[in-house]
Amino acid sequence: MRDMIYSERWKELFFSVMAGEGIIILLAVIGYDSFIWILPLQILLLPVHKVLKGKRRKRRKLQHIAGFREVLQSLMTSLQAGYSLENACRTSLREISDLYRSGNHPTVEQLQRIVRGIELNRPVEQMFMEYAQESQTEEIYEFAVVLHIAKSTGGNVVDILKNSMEHLQNKMEVAEELQVSLSGRIFEKNIMLFMPFGVLLYLRLANPGYVDSLYSIPVGNLLMTSVIAGTVLCYFWTEKIMAVEL
């Protein structure tokens, strides 16, 4: 498991470097008309990696939350049919595996770990706690804590599942509504951020004479460096303003 995590991290790092180098080459050509600037622009690899890492983390968190909602629904159905929680987890693994057949979904991987733990006679509430720690998702952690208390005190697990699912469903609906309402603003933000580079590229292709002086004098290079730095800062600023956390 640890080797798989390290391998995945190396793949993500490699992808970030390749994407960053592609952006740097484009900026060197469009903004400076010189491949020499590829070397000083390597500093942009850090923000590119940070952006891509954040997007991957957000996408994985959404996968965990959406998958966990399906797990709760499956568990509740099995428990209402009279299954024990352990057998309900086994049934849930089969159902979720059928639901997410394409690729390695994180929810399927976590359910496989839970079922393996059950086969080794480990407490199911402990396995869900490890699930929460691995996914770093607040909703799963809250469920694991309540499940641990219920198993210790003999509480109604079906009611816990129902309340957890309703809470998660309401939270996801609110987040989706916010995301839809912000989608137009996000599109406008992206256009404004990349407009200077689009205009510059258009001028270079349509009439290079207009921008020749930008590449031939130090002031032009300084101006382009300021534009790139300002774009990076504005990107992180607007991302922070428009962030919608589940």
C-alpha positions in Angstrom: 0.0 0.0 0.0 2.8 2.4 0.9 4.6 1.6 -2.4 1.4 2.4 -4.3 1.1 5.8 -2.5 4.8 6.7 -3.3 4.3 5.6 -6.9 1.2 7.8 -7.2 3.0 10.8 -5.7 5.9 10.4 -8.2 3.4 10.2 -11.1 1.7 13.4 -9.8 5.0 15.2 -9.5 6.1 14.1 -13.0 2.8 15.3 -14.4 3.2 18.7 -12.6 6.7 19.1 -13.9 5.7 18.3 -17.5 2.7 20.7 -17.3 4.9 23.4 -15.7 7.6 23.1 -18.4 5.0 23.3 -21.1 3.6 26.5 -19.6 7.1 27.9 -19.2 8.1 27.3 -22.8 4.9 29.0 -24.0 5.6 32.0 -21.8 9.2 32.2 -22.9 8.1 32.2 -26.6 5.1 34.5 -26.3 6.3 36.8 -23.6 10.0 37.1 -24.3 10.6 35.6 -27.8 13.6 33.8 -26.4 14.2 30.3 -25.0 16.9 31.8 -22.7 14.1 32.8 -20.4 13.1 29.2 -19.8 15.8 29.0 -17.1 14.7 31.9 -14.9 11.0 31.0 -15.4 11.6 27.7 -13.7 10.5 29.4 -10.5 6.9 29.0 -11.9 7.2 25.2 -11.4 6.3 25.7 -7.7 3.0 27.6 -8.2 2.0 25.2 -11.0 2.6 22.2 -8.8 0.7 23.8 -6.0 -2.3 24.5 -8.3 -2.4 21.1 -9.8 -1.9 19.4 -6.4 -4.8 21.4 -5.0 -7.1 20.5 -7.9 -6.2 16.8 -7.5 -6.8 17.0 -3.8 -10.2 18.6 -4.3 -11.2 16.1 -7.0 -10.2 13.2 -4.8 -12.1 14.7 -1.8 -15.2 15.0 -4.0 -14.8 11.4 -5.0 -14.5 10.4 -1.4 -17.6 12.3 -0.4 -19.7 11.1 -3.4 -18.6 7.5 -2.9 -19.2 7.7 0.9 -22.8 8.8 0.3 -23.3 5.7 -1.8 -21.7 3.6 0.9 -24.1 5.0 3.5 -27.1 4.2 1.3 -25.9 0.7 0.7 -25.1 0.0 4.4 -28.5 1.4 5.5 -30.3 -0.8 3.0 -28.5 -3.9 4.1 -28.9 -3.1 7.8 -32.7 -2.6 7.4 -32.8 -6.0 5.7 -31.4 -7.6 8.8 -27.7 -7.9 7.9 -25.0 -7.3 10.5 -22.7 -4.3 10.0 -19.8 -6.5 9.0 -21.9 -8.4 6.3 -23.4 -5.0 5.2 -19.8 -3.8 4.5 -19.2 -6.9 2.3 -22.4 -6.3 0.4 -21.5 -2.6 0.0 -18.1 -3.5 -1.4 -19.8 -5.6 -4.2 -22.3 -2.9 -5.0 -19.8 0.0 -5.0 -17.4 -2.1 -7.1 -20.2 -2.6 -9.7 -21.0 1.2 -9.5 -17.4 2.4 -10.0 -16.1 -0.1 -12.6 -13.9 2.3 -14.5 -10.5 2.9 -12.8 -9.4 2.6 -9.2 -11.9 4.6 -7.3 -10.7 5.6 -3.8 -14.0 4.5 -2.2 -13.6 1.0 -3.6 -10.0 0.8 -2.3 -11.1 1.9 1.2 -14.0 -0.6 1.3 -11.6 -3.3 0.3 -9.4 -2.4 3.2 -12.4 -2.4 5.6 -13.5 -5.9 4.4 -9.9 -7.2 4.7 -9.8 -5.9 8.3 -13.1 -7.6 9.1 -11.7 -10.9 7.8 -8.9 -10.4 10.2 -11.4 -9.9 13.1 -10.6 -6.2 13.4 -13.4 -3.9 14.8 -15.4 -2.4 12.0 -15.5 0.9 13.7 -11.7 1.0 13.9 -11.6 0.3 10.1 -13.9 3.2 9.4 -11.7 5.5 11.6 -8.7 4.5 9.4 -10.9 5.2 6.4 -11.5 8.7 7.7 -7.8 9.3 8.4 -6.8 8.1 5.0 -9.4 10.2 3.1 -9.0 13.2 5.4 -12.7 13.9 5.0 -14.6 15.5 7.9 -17.9 13.8 7.2 -16.3 10.3 7.2 -14.5 11.2 10.5 -17.7 12.4 12.1 -19.5 9.2 11.1 -16.6 7.0 12.3 -16.6 8.7 15.7 -20.4 8.4 16.1 -20.2 4.7 14.9 -17.6 4.0 17.5 -19.8 5.5 20.3 -22.8 3.6 19.0 -21.0 0.3 18.9 -19.7 0.9 22.4 -23.0 1.8 23.9 -25.4 -0.3 21.8 -26.9 2.6 19.8 -29.1 2.3 16.7 -26.7 2.1 13.8 -29.5 2.5 11.2 -30.5 5.9 12.6 -26.9 7.0 12.6 -26.5 6.0 9.0 -29.8 7.8 8.1 -28.7 11.0 9.9 -25.2 11.0 8.4 -26.6 10.5 4.9 -29.1 13.3 5.3 -26.4 15.7 6.6 -24.0 14.8 3.8 -26.8 15.1 1.1 -27.7 18.6 2.4 -24.1 19.7 2.5 -23.4 18.5 -1.0 -26.6 20.2 -2.4 -25.6 23.5 -0.9 -22.0 23.2 -2.2 -23.3 22.3 -5.7 -25.7 25.3 -5.7 -22.8 27.6 -4.7 -20.6 26.2 -7.4 -23.3 26.7 -10.1 -23.9 30.3 -9.0 -20.1 31.0 -9.2 -19.5 29.2 -12.5 -20.1 32.4 -14.5 -17.8 34.4 -12.3 -15.1 31.7 -12.6 -15.3 31.8 -16.4 -15.0 35.6 -16.4 -12.1 35.4 -14.0 -10.2 33.0 -16.3 -10.8 35.1 -19.3 -9.5 38.3 -17.6 -6.4 36.5 -16.3 -5.3 35.1 -19.6 -6.5 38.0 -21.8 -3.1 39.8 -21.8 -1.4 36.7 -23.2 -4.1 36.2 -25.7 -3.8 39.7 -27.0 0.0 39.5 -27.2 -0.2 36.2 -29.1 -2.7 37.7 -31.5 -0.5 40.7 -32.1 2.5 38.5 -32.7 0.6 36.4 -35.3 -1.3 39.3 -37.0 1.3 42.1 -37.0 4.7 41.3 -35.3 5.9 44.8 -35.8 3.7 46.1 -33.1 5.4 44.1 -30.4 9.0 43.9 -31.6 10.1 46.7 -29.2 8.7 44.7 -26.3 11.3 42.0 -26.9 14.3 44.2 -27.8 14.6 46.4 -24.7 15.0 45.6 -21.0 11.9 47.6 -20.1 9.8 45.3 -22.2 11.2 42.2 -20.5 10.6 43.9 -17.1 7.0 44.7 -18.1 6.3 41.1 -19.2 7.8 39.8 -15.9 5.5 42.1 -14.0 2.5 40.9 -16.0 3.4 37.2 -15.3 3.9 37.9 -11.6 0.7 39.8 -11.3 -1.2 37.1 -13.1 0.1 34.4 -10.7 -0.8 36.5 -7.7 -4.3 37.4 -9.0 -4.9 33.7 -9.8 -4.3 32.6 -6.2 -6.2 35.6 -4.8 -9.3 34.9 -6.9 -9.1 31.2 -6.2 -9.1 31.9 -2.5 -12.1 34.3 -2.8 -14.2 31.8 -4.9 -13.2 28.6 -3.1 -16.2 26.5 -2.2 -15.3 23.9 0.5 -17.4 20.9 1.2 
